[in-house]
Amino acid sequence: MNKTRQPTHPGEVLREDVLPTLGVSVSQAARDMRISRQQLHRILACTHPITPEMAVKIGKYCGNGPRLWLNMQTACDLHAAEKRLAKEIKQIPTAVAA
């Protein structure tokens, strides 16, 4: 398991950096992205993951494309999986070519 710090959830980046820089409210951003305010609030609260579909919408809205948002979510998901499975993973041998 990689013992690095937990990656920043993309919702935190949206909440702390992007929306304030754009000067838009959560309600306005949700309307502009054609998603519910509740959906956006869950993402901003870091309780809901960024799906590929949501990454496309957020990437278009922010002008930086979906890959950044999806990569941030993948980093969070991978970190959580490594932490959750750490004991089990220690018991799995690494295969080597004969």
matplotlib code that plots the C-alpha trace (Angstrom):
import matplotlib.pyplot as plt

x = [0.0, 1.2, 1.6, 0.9, -1.7, -5.3, -5.9, -8.1, -11.7, -12.7, -15.7, -13.4, -11.5, -14.8, -16.1, -12.9, -11.2, -13.3, -16.7, -15.3, -12.9, -15.8, -17.9, -20.9, -23.2, -23.9, -27.4, -26.2, -23.5, -26.0, -28.4, -25.7, -24.5, -28.1, -27.9, -29.8, -28.6, -28.7, -26.4, -23.9, -24.2, -23.4, -20.3, -19.2, -19.6, -17.4, -20.1, -20.8, -18.2, -17.7, -19.0, -17.7, -20.9, -20.5, -16.9, -17.9, -20.4, -18.0, -15.1, -17.2, -18.4, -14.9, -13.3, -10.7, -12.2, -13.4, -10.0, -8.8, -12.0, -12.2, -8.5, -9.0, -11.9, -9.9, -7.1, -9.5, -11.2, -7.9, -6.5, -9.7, -9.5, -5.9, -6.6, -9.7, -8.0, -4.5, -4.6, -6.0, -3.4, -0.5, -1.6, -1.5, 1.8, 3.3, 3.6, 6.9, 7.6, 9.1]
y = [0.0, 3.5, 5.5, 8.9, 11.3, 10.9, 12.5, 15.5, 14.8, 16.6, 18.0, 19.8, 21.4, 22.6, 23.9, 25.6, 26.8, 26.6, 27.9, 30.9, 31.7, 31.6, 33.7, 31.5, 30.1, 26.4, 26.9, 28.8, 26.2, 23.4, 25.1, 25.8, 22.2, 20.9, 18.9, 19.1, 21.3, 18.3, 16.3, 19.2, 19.6, 15.9, 16.2, 19.4, 17.6, 14.8, 12.2, 11.4, 10.4, 12.1, 9.7, 9.8, 11.6, 14.1, 14.6, 15.5, 18.1, 19.6, 19.6, 21.4, 23.9, 24.6, 24.6, 22.0, 18.8, 15.7, 13.8, 16.0, 15.4, 11.7, 11.3, 13.0, 10.7, 7.7, 8.7, 8.9, 5.6, 3.8, 5.2, 4.1, 0.6, 0.2, 1.2, -1.0, -4.1, -3.6, -6.7, -8.9, -7.6, -8.5, -12.1, -12.1, -13.2, -11.3, -13.7, -13.8, -15.3, -18.8]
z = [0.0, -0.9, 2.4, 0.8, 2.1, 1.1, -2.3, -2.4, -3.4, -6.6, -4.8, -2.4, -5.3, -6.8, -3.4, -2.3, -5.5, -8.7, -7.8, -5.7, -8.6, -11.1, -8.7, -9.0, -6.4, -6.0, -7.4, -10.4, -11.2, -10.8, -13.2, -15.7, -15.7, -15.9, -12.7, -9.5, -6.7, -4.4, -6.8, -6.7, -2.9, -2.4, -4.7, -2.9, 0.5, -0.8, -0.1, -3.8, -6.4, -9.7, -12.4, -16.0, -17.0, -14.2, -15.1, -18.7, -17.4, -14.8, -17.3, -19.9, -17.3, -15.9, -19.4, -18.4, -19.7, -17.9, -17.5, -14.6, -12.6, -13.3, -12.5, -9.2, -8.4, -9.4, -7.1, -4.2, -5.1, -5.4, -2.1, -0.3, -1.9, -0.9, 2.6, 2.9, 1.4, 3.0, 5.2, 2.4, -0.1, 2.2, 1.8, -2.0, -3.5, -6.4, -9.4, -11.2, -14.6, -14.5]

ax = plt.figure().add_subplot(projection="3d")
ax.plot(x, y, z, "-o")
ax.set_aspect("equal")
plt.show()
